[in-house]
Amino acid sequence: MAQLFPKHHVMGFIFSLVLTVVAMAVVVYDLSYTAAMAILLITAFMQAGVQLVMFMHAGESEDKVTIYTNVIYMVFFAIVTILGTLLLFIWDM
């Protein structure tokens, strides 16, 4: 029976809940803007990592190097898109 129980999935779910509670605590305790953004960014990236590894099974397939390379590629293009948008619309460059 122990082999059938999804221990890692339950641990990932609990960790996701803890990260969500930490993010909600930022709002409840009315932290400063800098501290709030730092905590929210850290918890968001940790949450994305937990979701990718635990629930989307990114590390369980044979081509996990390809999957992680594609994730890094997508993150790079997301950052370039966000910074490009900020440069054009907000920073007026």
N, C-alpha and C positions, 0 to 999 in steps of 0.2 A: 504494500500500500504506500510505503514511503517513496517508492519510485514513481508513483503516479501523481503525487502531490506536487504542484508547480511552485516549489519553494522560492526559486529565483524570481518568478513573476510576482509572488506575493511581497517579497522584499522590495522589488522595484516599485510596486504600487504604493507600499508604505513610504518609501523614500520620496516618491512623487508627492504624496500627501504632505509630508514634512516640508518639502520645498515650497509647496503652495501655502502652507501655514506661515512660513517665514516671509514669503512675499506679501501675504495679507497683514502681517504684523508691521510691515513698513508703513502701511496706510493707517493702521490703528494707533500706532505710537507716534505718528506725525514727525518722522525724522527729517533732518535737513535734506535739501535737494541733492547734495553731493553724496551723502551716505545712502539715501534712498535709491538713487540711480545705480550706485555701485552694487548694493545688495540685490537689486532687481536684475541687473545684467548678469551677475554671477549665478543667481538662482535660475535665470532663464536658460543660460547655456548648460548648466548642470541638468536641468529638466529635459532639455533637448537631447543631451547625451544619454540620459536614462531611457528616454523613449526610443531612441535609435537602437541602442544595444539590447535593452531588455524586451521591448515589445515588438520591434520591427525585425529582430533576429539578425542584425547586421553582421555579427561576428560568428554566426553559426554556419554560414554557407562556405563552399569551397573557394569562391571568388571574393573573399572578404577584402583583399587588397584593392580590388577594383571598386568595391562599394565604398570603402573609406576614401579612395582617391576621388571618386565622384562627389562625395560629401564635401571634401576640402575644396574641390573645384567650384561647387555651388556656393559655398560660403564666401569664397574669393569674389565671385561675380555679384553676390548680394552686397558685399561691402563696397565694391566698386560702384554699383548702382546707387547705393545710399549716399556715398560720398559725392558722386557725380551730381545727384539731385540736390544735395546741400550746396555744392559749389555753384550750381546754376541758379537756384531759386532763392536761397537764403543769403549766401555770401556774395552774390552778384559778381562772379568772376567769369 
